[in-house]
Amino acid sequence: MILHKKIGILGGVSPESTTIYYEYITREYTKRYGNYSYPEIIIYSVSFQEFVDWQYQERWDLIADKMIEVLRALEKAGADFGLIAANTLHIVFDKVQREISIPLINIIEVTAEAIKKEGIKTVGLLGTIFTMSKDFYKAGLEARGIVTLVPDGKDQQFVNRVIYEELIGGLVKTESKEGYVKVVKKMKEKGAEGIVLGCTEIPVLIKERDCGVRLYDTTRIHAEKALNYAIS
């Protein structure tokens, strides 16, 4: 019997991206090793509406408290380490990590590692309005020597609307894809050598072939790091 570390995933934020994490980890393991002995995965899927409401109310304290509760439950269920399957929720990552015993893999840190490995020095950042407008993500990348650009206010509103009104519900619209490509183009013109898809739903909408620039799929990067850690 092959023993791997058990993965705990705080999911449901959104359900679409949680599914991607699960599928990537299990399929990538089988692709690499040719068998189905992939790590055990424990998923706690929260009520997404509750988190959306708290975000727009700026109740990050309530979000952190709920995340701590969920991750403690995952630990009690046997998880050896955890993932927060959403970029935006990493705004309270440090506070949450201090309150739980198991290690968490930080999506910003592993994304920065991937960017630096390829020698990219300037990136554009797409995500929810909270990820783009607040400092936590930009500061996390810039602390590791990566200059980070964000769209202007109007484009931020557009990017955010598509995430919450379309992508989270599994909708992929051609006009939204075209709009995202235009936003990416503007950031390229400002010097972005790559684009961080800082929302776990965005990769279903745009691909590198659409944009002509390196895209950093944070969902895949995060999930791959989890798989590697689980089998190490």
Residue pairs with C-beta under 8 A, 6 or more apart in sequence:
2 37
4 37
4 38
4 39
4 40
4 230
4 231
5 39
5 80
5 81
5 229
5 230
5 231
5 232
6 39
6 40
6 41
6 42
6 78
6 79
6 80
6 230
7 25
7 39
7 40
7 41
7 42
7 79
7 80
7 81
7 82
7 83
7 226
7 230
8 41
8 42
8 43
8 44
8 71
8 74
8 75
8 77
8 79
8 80
8 81
8 82
8 83
8 102
9 18
9 21
9 22
9 41
9 42
9 43
9 44
9 74
9 82
9 83
9 85
10 44
10 46
10 67
10 70
10 71
10 74
10 82
10 83
10 84
10 85
10 86
10 89
11 17
11 18
11 21
11 43
11 44
11 45
11 46
11 85
12 18
12 44
12 45
12 46
12 47
12 48
13 46
13 48
13 51
13 85
13 86
13 88
13 89
14 48
14 86
14 168
14 200
14 201
15 45
15 48
16 167
16 168
16 169
16 170
16 200
16 201
16 204
17 85
17 86
17 200
17 201
17 219
18 43
18 45
18 85
20 200
20 203
20 204
20 219
20 223
21 83
21 85
21 200
21 219
21 222
21 223
21 226
22 41
22 43
24 219
24 220
24 223
24 224
24 227
25 38
25 39
25 41
25 223
25 226
25 227
25 230
26 38
26 41
28 223
28 224
28 227
29 36
29 37
29 38
29 39
29 227
29 231
30 36
30 38
38 227
39 227
39 230
39 231
40 78
42 74
42 77
42 78
42 79
44 70
44 73
44 74
46 66
46 70
48 168
50 66
51 63
51 66
51 89
52 164
54 60
54 62
54 63
55 63
55 88
55 128
55 130
60 91
60 92
63 89
63 92
64 92
64 95
64 96
67 84
67 89
67 92
67 96
68 96
68 99
68 100
71 82
71 96
71 100
71 102
71 104
72 100
74 82
74 102
75 82
75 100
75 101
75 102
79 102
80 102
80 230
81 102
81 103
81 104
81 105
81 226
81 229
81 230
82 100
82 102
82 103
82 104
82 105
83 104
83 105
83 222
83 223
83 226
84 90
84 93
84 96
84 104
84 107
85 200
85 219
85 222
86 200
87 107
87 108
87 127
87 128
87 131
87 137
87 198
87 199
87 200
87 218
88 127
88 128
88 130
88 131
88 199
90 106
90 107
90 108
90 136
90 137
90 140
91 130
91 134
91 136
93 104
93 106
93 108
96 104
97 103
97 104
105 222
105 225
105 226
105 229
106 140
107 218
107 221
107 222
108 136
108 137
108 140
108 141
109 140
109 144
110 221
110 222
110 225
111 141
111 196
111 198
111 216
111 218
111 221
111 222
112 140
112 141
112 144
112 146
114 216
114 221
115 123
115 141
115 146
115 194
115 196
115 216
116 144
116 145
116 146
118 194
118 214
120 146
120 193
120 194
120 214
121 145
121 146
121 147
121 193
122 146
122 147
122 148
122 149
122 191
122 192
122 193
122 194
123 141
123 146
123 147
123 148
123 149
123 192
123 193
123 194
123 195
123 196
123 216
124 148
124 149
124 150
124 151
124 184
124 187
124 188
124 190
124 192
124 194
124 195
124 196
125 131
125 132
125 137
125 138
125 141
125 148
125 149
125 150
125 195
125 196
125 198
126 132
126 151
126 159
126 180
126 183
126 184
126 195
126 196
126 197
126 198
126 199
126 202
127 137
127 159
127 163
127 196
127 197
127 198
127 199
127 202
128 160
128 163
128 164
128 199
129 156
129 157
129 159
129 160
131 137
131 198
131 199
132 150
132 151
132 156
132 159
132 160
132 198
133 150
133 156
137 148
137 198
138 148
138 150
141 148
141 196
142 148
147 191
148 196
149 187
149 190
149 191
149 192
150 156
151 159
151 183
151 186
151 187
152 186
155 183
155 186
158 179
158 183
159 180
159 183
162 173
162 176
162 179
162 180
162 205
163 199
163 201
163 202
165 171
166 172
166 173
166 176
167 199
167 201
167 202
167 204
167 205
168 201
172 204
172 205
176 205
177 205
177 206
177 210
180 202
180 205
180 206
181 206
181 210
181 211
184 192
184 195
184 206
184 211
184 213
185 211
187 195
188 211
188 212
188 213
192 213
193 213
193 214
194 213
194 214
194 215
194 216
195 211
195 213
195 214
195 215
195 216
196 216
196 218
197 203
197 206
197 215
197 216
197 217
197 218
197 219
198 218
199 218
200 218
200 219
200 222
203 215
203 217
203 219
203 220
206 215
207 215
208 214
208 215
